[in-house]
Amino acid sequence: MHWSPSPLAPTIPRTDPPPVHRERRRAPRAPRAPLPSLVARLAQLGNILRPTPHVPLAVEGLQLFAKLEYVNPVGSIKDRPAFWILKRAAERGEICDETTVIESSSGNFASALAAFTRLVGLRFIPVIDPNISATYESFLRRTCDTVVKVEERDNTGGFLKTRLQMVQQLCASTPHAYWPNQYANPDAVDAHYHLTAGDICAGFDSLDYVFIGVSTGGTIAGMSRRLKERYPKVRIIAVDTEGSVIFGDAPGKRHIPGVGSSIVPPLVSEALIDDVVLIPERETVAACRELLVTHGLFAGGSSGTAFAAVKRYTPRMARSKGSAPTVLFVCADRGTPYLDTVFDPTWANRLLTPDS
Ligand SMILES: Cc1ncc(COP(=O)(O)O)c(C=O)c1O
């Protein structure tokens, strides 16, 4: 899908045509069709967000399914909120053709915004930090004209606050700037309510347990609300990493992105959560490898974390009407960006070393 003229295309200077004899003048060109409105372009973009598959895994005692969100067009579950936030902002008139979208993200959300803003002809400036994976950085640099990389750590030793300060500065100095603010935007919740959970409702007659990795909380807030409407007895299990403070664990060093947070994100309070499972990162690594070598799924860190939580929780899962419970876990992204970490034995061995 491509609309022309794109603001990213080089501007060709207009020159007046040389004077010509009236009778030899060419017929005037048909006027160029006006660009569809931003709302219409975004509505058309919605057509590429197709339902994602769920696949069965052979695990004893469970009817276990993986929801493959990495089949989304840009490669992760974050395609859904990125699309929905832009669409709703356009519908409300908060963004227009002159808008520059500015967001702090070092991964899937930035990649989705980069692709979608490009497709509808908006500018996007991602604000990233040195911890970004090389795969994401290359993608963003090839997709966006401007990428801002902060280098200074904040007072917690991380980069989140520095990145957010940079977003504020850029928003103040850029005309028609728009900050999606994925940590607090209710449209992120609605995206998962309508799209992600909508898909699941269309695919399952019943569900007993659903395991969802948490970072900003948007996924679990939207999915839990819709799934509990459709399956009143379903139990929603939040999955987090040890060292993440979201569910009250003591803050600790974390190395695998996508799941966990060093702040308690406001969207989590909107989620309907029945239980929480905290997974140590070494278990995430083992689960990611098991997904690949035993089940043929090459999935990222939060998918492994969710699968590890299913395995831990299995003894506590009740049989449903005498048969194995139907269980779903979310595979939020693919393994590729984790090749140098989770899937690298040297890196993984360092994780097992205390004080690594
Ligand atoms: C790979 C991956 N899994 C899970 C999540 C968690 O989703 P949410 O931020 O909606 O809680 C994210 C969020 O960035 C992610 O990138």
PDBQT file of the ligand as one rigid body, heavy atoms in Angstrom, charges set to zero:
ROOT
HETATM    1  C1  LIG A 401       7.647  -8.726  23.200  1.00  0.00    +0.000 C 
HETATM    2  C2  LIG A 401       6.646  -8.119  24.109  1.00  0.00    +0.000 A 
HETATM    3  N1  LIG A 401       5.874  -8.894  24.849  1.00  0.00    +0.000 NA
HETATM    4  C3  LIG A 401       4.980  -8.407  25.704  1.00  0.00    +0.000 A 
HETATM    5  C4  LIG A 401       4.819  -7.063  25.878  1.00  0.00    +0.000 A 
HETATM    6  C5  LIG A 401       3.866  -6.581  26.888  1.00  0.00    +0.000 C 
HETATM    7  O1  LIG A 401       2.799  -5.883  26.408  1.00  0.00    +0.000 OA
HETATM    8  P1  LIG A 401       2.217  -4.657  27.200  1.00  0.00    +0.000 P 
HETATM    9  O2  LIG A 401       3.200  -3.531  27.062  1.00  0.00    +0.000 OA
HETATM   10  O3  LIG A 401       0.935  -4.355  26.526  1.00  0.00    +0.000 OA
HETATM   11  O4  LIG A 401       2.024  -5.033  28.643  1.00  0.00    +0.000 OA
HETATM   12  C6  LIG A 401       5.605  -6.219  25.108  1.00  0.00    +0.000 A 
HETATM   13  C7  LIG A 401       5.526  -4.800  25.265  1.00  0.00    +0.000 C 
HETATM   14  O5  LIG A 401       6.350  -4.030  24.816  1.00  0.00    +0.000 OA
HETATM   15  C8  LIG A 401       6.539  -6.755  24.197  1.00  0.00    +0.000 A 
HETATM   16  O6  LIG A 401       7.338  -5.960  23.427  1.00  0.00    +0.000 OA
ENDROOT
TORSDOF 0
